Amino acid sequence: MEKYVFTDSIGYLTTTISRILQQKLQARFKNTGSSTTPEQWRLLVVISNEGEMNQSQIAELQHKDRAAIKRLIDHLEKKKLVTRKSGKDSRSHIIALTQEGTKMVQVFTEASKETVNEALSCFTDEEAKTLNQLLNKLLNNIK
């Protein structure tokens, strides 16, 4: 029987890579003087890219439960990066970026690009493109 090498598993590799990238990204974000986390930034980017939407729609796009998204929105609202527009009830509030939120998306997007470019610098452009395609294929398969 072939020996199972945990550190060669796709789960171990993707989790470890994700954790290290998060740490590097968080360090870059701190250099901007903001306490916004990579997870909060991802939510800002979703709203920036997709437009105003309710908490349930955001949760679906982020593959997270609504309670976790609510907590993220609460933090971002306290930082004045998003605002809630009234709906029929609290679940139907529309979440929108503030002007400050829009600015932060731009700042953090640059920091994110730098982090990713640094991480992918060991690959050729073609290898990086192939890696991205393979990871997207895997993601679509496990959804």
Backbone as CSV, one residue per row, in Angstrom:
resi,resn,N_x,N_y,N_z,CA_x,CA_y,CA_z,C_x,C_y,C_z
1,MET,0.846,-1.185,0.000,0.000,0.000,0.000,0.890,1.246,0.000
2,GLU,0.505,2.200,-0.847,1.272,3.441,-0.968,1.079,4.312,0.265
3,LYS,2.185,4.866,0.753,2.150,5.720,1.936,1.440,7.037,1.602
4,TYR,0.506,7.442,2.467,-0.208,8.710,2.282,0.644,9.831,2.853
5,VAL,1.012,10.770,1.997,1.819,11.909,2.423,0.889,13.113,2.510
6,PHE,0.501,13.421,3.745,-0.465,14.489,3.996,-0.040,15.808,3.369
7,THR,1.240,16.128,3.460,1.731,17.421,2.966,1.712,17.516,1.442
8,ASP,1.422,16.418,0.769,1.256,16.451,-0.688,-0.213,16.541,-1.105
9,SER,-1.126,16.525,-0.128,-2.554,16.534,-0.462,-2.989,17.921,-0.926
10,ILE,-3.974,17.962,-1.807,-4.480,19.231,-2.334,-5.062,20.083,-1.207
11,GLY,-5.691,19.454,-0.240,-6.257,20.194,0.891,-5.183,20.889,1.713
12,TYR,-4.130,20.152,2.034,-3.029,20.746,2.803,-2.387,21.881,2.012
13,LEU,-2.096,21.641,0.748,-1.411,22.646,-0.067,-2.246,23.909,-0.240
14,THR,-3.517,23.757,-0.580,-4.340,24.949,-0.800,-4.587,25.714,0.495
15,THR,-4.770,24.995,1.592,-4.981,25.659,2.882,-3.731,26.417,3.313
16,THR,-2.578,25.797,3.165,-1.320,26.429,3.568,-1.010,27.635,2.694
17,ILE,-1.185,27.484,1.386,-0.956,28.605,0.466,-1.902,29.755,0.810
18,SER,-3.158,29.435,1.041,-4.145,30.461,1.378,-3.755,31.196,2.655
19,ARG,-3.349,30.459,3.668,-2.984,31.068,4.949,-1.781,32.005,4.790
20,ILE,-0.778,31.562,4.063,0.420,32.383,3.865,0.096,33.635,3.054
21,LEU,-0.696,33.481,1.990,-1.092,34.645,1.189,-1.901,35.632,2.033
22,GLN,-2.795,35.110,2.888,-3.580,35.983,3.770,-2.661,36.783,4.684
23,GLN,-1.644,36.117,5.256,-0.706,36.798,6.151,0.062,37.895,5.415
24,LYS,0.520,37.588,4.204,1.262,38.578,3.421,0.360,39.747,3.029
25,LEU,-0.864,39.435,2.657,-1.814,40.474,2.283,-2.160,41.341,3.486
26,GLN,-2.377,40.712,4.633,-2.682,41.465,5.853,-1.543,42.425,6.190
27,ALA,-0.300,41.978,6.025,0.849,42.847,6.291,0.846,44.046,5.347
28,ARG,0.514,43.816,4.081,0.441,44.928,3.123,-0.687,45.881,3.481
29,PHE,-1.817,45.331,3.898,-2.954,46.170,4.280,-2.587,47.037,5.481
30,LYS,-1.872,46.472,6.437,-1.461,47.246,7.625,-0.577,48.418,7.218
31,ASN,0.240,48.219,6.181,1.107,49.303,5.698,0.315,50.477,5.136
32,THR,-0.952,50.255,4.804,-1.787,51.350,4.315,-2.359,52.165,5.476
33,GLY,-2.172,51.645,6.701,-2.716,52.326,7.873,-4.135,51.914,8.199
34,SER,-4.653,50.915,7.521,-6.021,50.466,7.750,-6.029,49.167,8.541
35,SER,-7.083,48.971,9.314,-7.245,47.724,10.067,-8.171,46.752,9.337
36,THR,-8.470,47.038,8.082,-9.339,46.170,7.296,-8.613,44.865,6.987
37,THR,-9.334,43.761,7.110,-8.754,42.442,6.878,-8.952,42.013,5.424
38,PRO,-8.166,41.024,4.958,-8.392,40.503,3.610,-9.826,40.005,3.398
39,GLU,-10.410,39.399,4.419,-11.786,38.909,4.304,-12.764,40.066,4.106
40,GLN,-12.553,41.155,4.839,-13.405,42.333,4.676,-13.180,42.954,3.299
41,TRP,-11.936,42.985,2.851,-11.632,43.536,1.530,-12.351,42.744,0.439
42,ARG,-12.347,41.400,0.553,-13.030,40.578,-0.455,-14.503,40.943,-0.547
43,LEU,-15.126,41.209,0.595,-16.531,41.607,0.588,-16.698,42.959,-0.120
44,LEU,-15.796,43.885,0.152,-15.841,45.194,-0.525,-15.708,45.027,-2.038
45,VAL,-14.813,44.143,-2.453,-14.603,43.920,-3.891,-15.845,43.314,-4.540
46,VAL,-16.487,42.384,-3.844,-17.713,41.779,-4.385,-18.759,42.858,-4.625
47,ILE,-18.947,43.735,-3.654,-19.940,44.810,-3.809,-19.514,45.774,-4.916
48,SER,-18.220,46.068,-4.983,-17.712,46.960,-6.022,-17.939,46.365,-7.415
49,ASN,-17.668,45.082,-7.550,-17.790,44.425,-8.860,-19.225,44.112,-9.255
50,GLU,-20.035,43.688,-8.279,-21.386,43.211,-8.577,-22.460,44.273,-8.376
51,GLY,-22.139,45.338,-7.651,-23.125,46.368,-7.374,-23.833,46.111,-6.054
52,GLU,-24.687,47.021,-5.703,-25.417,46.924,-4.439,-26.247,45.645,-4.409
53,MET,-26.283,45.010,-3.241,-27.060,43.778,-3.092,-27.368,43.545,-1.621
54,ASN,-28.234,42.575,-1.358,-28.573,42.287,0.031,-27.604,41.258,0.614
55,GLN,-27.721,41.066,1.910,-26.824,40.185,2.654,-26.855,38.747,2.126
56,SER,-28.012,38.239,1.774,-28.138,36.866,1.264,-27.393,36.695,-0.054
57,GLN,-27.496,37.675,-0.920,-26.796,37.607,-2.206,-25.281,37.609,-1.995
58,ILE,-24.814,38.437,-1.073,-23.387,38.492,-0.766,-22.926,37.149,-0.206
59,ALA,-23.710,36.583,0.712,-23.366,35.297,1.325,-23.225,34.216,0.256
60,GLU,-24.133,34.212,-0.695,-24.091,33.217,-1.766,-22.837,33.380,-2.624
61,LEU,-22.515,34.615,-2.983,-21.332,34.860,-3.809,-20.028,34.542,-3.082
62,GLN,-20.028,34.703,-1.753,-18.825,34.471,-0.952,-18.737,33.038,-0.410
63,HIS,-19.771,32.235,-0.648,-19.822,30.867,-0.124,-19.670,30.868,1.398
64,LYS,-20.395,31.781,2.042,-20.382,31.907,3.502,-21.811,31.981,3.998
65,ASP,-22.000,31.659,5.278,-23.353,31.756,5.830,-23.700,33.219,6.100
66,ARG,-24.990,33.493,6.157,-25.460,34.876,6.310,-25.001,35.518,7.614
67,ALA,-24.882,34.717,8.669,-24.449,35.274,9.960,-23.012,35.793,9.864
68,ALA,-22.148,35.058,9.197,-20.755,35.496,9.026,-20.707,36.768,8.182
69,ILE,-21.518,36.831,7.147,-21.560,38.024,6.297,-22.110,39.212,7.083
70,LYS,-23.110,38.970,7.918,-23.657,40.059,8.737,-22.573,40.656,9.626
71,ARG,-21.766,39.794,10.250,-20.684,40.289,11.108,-19.680,41.119,10.301
72,LEU,-19.337,40.645,9.106,-18.415,41.405,8.255,-19.007,42.763,7.891
73,ILE,-20.273,42.766,7.526,-20.944,44.017,7.158,-20.988,44.961,8.361
74,ASP,-21.276,44.418,9.532,-21.291,45.249,10.749,-19.943,45.944,10.952
75,HIS,-18.857,45.189,10.803,-17.514,45.770,10.958,-17.246,46.845,9.909
76,LEU,-17.613,46.558,8.674,-17.381,47.514,7.584,-18.238,48.756,7.736
77,GLU,-19.433,48.586,8.275,-20.309,49.736,8.502,-19.721,50.634,9.599
78,LYS,-19.170,50.034,10.651,-18.530,50.813,11.722,-17.338,51.601,11.190
79,LYS,-16.656,51.025,10.197,-15.502,51.700,9.589,-15.927,52.697,8.513
80,LYS,-17.237,52.799,8.301,-17.821,53.703,7.303,-17.376,53.366,5.875
81,LEU,-17.226,52.050,5.607,-16.842,51.597,4.272,-18.048,51.094,3.483
82,VAL,-19.109,50.705,4.198,-20.373,50.318,3.557,-21.518,50.982,4.307
83,THR,-22.655,50.999,3.644,-23.867,51.519,4.271,-25.011,50.562,3.953
84,ARG,-25.977,50.519,4.852,-27.173,49.707,4.633,-28.296,50.644,4.208
85,LYS,-28.912,50.319,3.100,-30.082,51.074,2.650,-31.322,50.289,3.038
86,SER,-32.316,50.960,3.510,-33.518,50.304,4.036,-34.196,49.420,3.012
87,GLY,-34.678,48.303,3.524,-35.498,47.378,2.753,-36.753,47.091,3.552
88,LYS,-37.477,46.050,3.177,-38.708,45.683,3.891,-38.419,45.297,5.337
89,ASP,-37.318,44.560,5.540,-36.897,44.166,6.883,-35.369,44.095,6.886
90,SER,-34.770,43.704,8.029,-33.311,43.738,8.142,-32.619,42.812,7.143
91,ARG,-33.285,41.727,6.732,-32.681,40.806,5.776,-32.643,41.377,4.368
92,SER,-33.501,42.336,4.091,-33.571,42.866,2.732,-32.850,44.200,2.574
93,HIS,-32.109,44.630,3.610,-31.313,45.843,3.464,-30.333,45.676,2.308
94,ILE,-30.185,46.723,1.556,-29.238,46.721,0.443,-27.918,47.275,0.958
95,ILE,-26.845,46.557,0.672,-25.519,46.949,1.124,-24.823,47.664,-0.034
96,ALA,-24.296,48.845,0.257,-23.632,49.656,-0.768,-22.306,50.176,-0.216
97,LEU,-21.360,50.403,-1.121,-20.084,51.006,-0.734,-20.268,52.495,-0.483
98,THR,-19.556,53.012,0.480,-19.475,54.458,0.670,-18.331,54.958,-0.215
99,GLN,-18.141,56.269,-0.271,-17.010,56.808,-1.031,-15.700,56.288,-0.462
100,GLU,-15.609,56.249,0.859,-14.394,55.738,1.512,-14.196,54.260,1.169
101,GLY,-15.277,53.503,1.120,-15.206,52.087,0.746,-14.674,51.911,-0.660
102,THR,-15.124,52.751,-1.574,-14.646,52.702,-2.958,-13.153,52.994,-3.027
103,LYS,-12.704,53.982,-2.248,-11.269,54.308,-2.211,-10.459,53.130,-1.670
104,MET,-10.974,52.497,-0.616,-10.258,51.370,-0.014,-10.158,50.198,-0.971
105,VAL,-11.176,49.966,-1.778,-11.115,48.893,-2.774,-9.928,49.133,-3.700
106,GLN,-9.760,50.373,-4.139,-8.654,50.696,-5.047,-7.301,50.487,-4.375
107,VAL,-7.154,50.973,-3.147,-5.888,50.842,-2.415,-5.561,49.375,-2.177
108,PHE,-6.546,48.629,-1.698,-6.311,47.227,-1.370,-6.148,46.360,-2.615
109,THR,-6.772,46.739,-3.710,-6.604,45.984,-4.947,-5.148,46.052,-5.397
110,GLU,-4.540,47.202,-5.279,-3.119,47.326,-5.631,-2.260,46.465,-4.716
111,ALA,-2.548,46.492,-3.422,-1.802,45.665,-2.468,-1.988,44.185,-2.789
112,SER,-3.192,43.804,-3.163,-3.478,42.416,-3.508,-2.724,41.994,-4.769
113,LYS,-2.730,42.854,-5.779,-2.008,42.541,-7.021,-0.524,42.347,-6.745
114,GLU,0.054,43.198,-5.902,1.473,43.069,-5.552,1.741,41.733,-4.864
115,THR,0.853,41.356,-3.952,1.017,40.102,-3.214,0.931,38.905,-4.152
116,VAL,-0.048,38.907,-5.024,-0.229,37.797,-5.964,0.925,37.743,-6.955
117,ASN,1.324,38.888,-7.487,2.445,38.904,-8.436,3.721,38.367,-7.796
118,GLU,3.949,38.733,-6.541,5.114,38.236,-5.809,5.030,36.713,-5.657
119,ALA,3.849,36.216,-5.287,3.666,34.778,-5.090,3.843,34.003,-6.391
120,LEU,3.362,34.567,-7.479,3.411,33.866,-8.770,4.712,34.096,-9.535
121,SER,5.626,34.829,-8.961,6.866,35.169,-9.672,7.724,33.941,-10.004
122,CYS,7.456,32.808,-9.363,8.209,31.583,-9.664,7.675,30.878,-10.911
123,PHE,6.585,31.373,-11.475,5.970,30.773,-12.658,6.157,31.666,-13.876
124,THR,6.149,31.041,-15.043,6.056,31.818,-16.278,4.617,32.316,-16.378
125,ASP,4.363,33.249,-17.275,2.989,33.734,-17.473,2.066,32.585,-17.858
126,GLU,2.560,31.704,-18.723,1.749,30.569,-19.177,1.456,29.611,-18.015
127,GLU,2.440,29.349,-17.170,2.222,28.471,-16.013,1.216,29.089,-15.045
128,ALA,1.329,30.387,-14.812,0.395,31.069,-13.908,-1.023,30.995,-14.462
129,LYS,-1.165,31.168,-15.759,-2.477,31.083,-16.406,-3.039,29.667,-16.276
130,THR,-2.208,28.668,-16.491,-2.629,27.271,-16.374,-3.032,26.948,-14.941
131,LEU,-2.244,27.414,-13.979,-2.567,27.197,-12.568,-3.936,27.789,-12.249
132,ASN,-4.175,28.992,-12.701,-5.455,29.645,-12.461,-6.601,28.843,-13.076
133,GLN,-6.409,28.372,-14.293,-7.447,27.576,-14.962,-7.718,26.281,-14.203
134,LEU,-6.660,25.621,-13.749,-6.824,24.368,-13.019,-7.519,24.586,-11.668
135,LEU,-7.149,25.635,-10.972,-7.796,25.919,-9.689,-9.269,26.270,-9.879
136,ASN,-9.586,27.008,-10.927,-10.996,27.317,-11.217,-11.765,26.059,-11.578
137,LYS,-11.137,25.164,-12.319,-11.775,23.893,-12.674,-12.064,23.086,-11.401
138,LEU,-11.108,23.037,-10.488,-11.290,22.328,-9.225,-12.418,22.972,-8.409
139,LEU,-12.393,24.287,-8.310,-13.427,25.009,-7.558,-14.821,24.706,-8.118
140,ASN,-14.964,24.781,-9.423,-16.256,24.498,-10.042,-16.695,23.055,-9.825
141,ASN,-15.748,22.141,-9.736,-16.064,20.739,-9.522,-16.557,20.472,-8.104
142,ILE,-16.033,21.198,-7.132,-16.405,20.900,-5.739,-17.570,21.727,-5.218
143,LYS,-18.027,22.724,-5.987,-19.155,23.552,-5.536,-20.404,22.737,-5.387
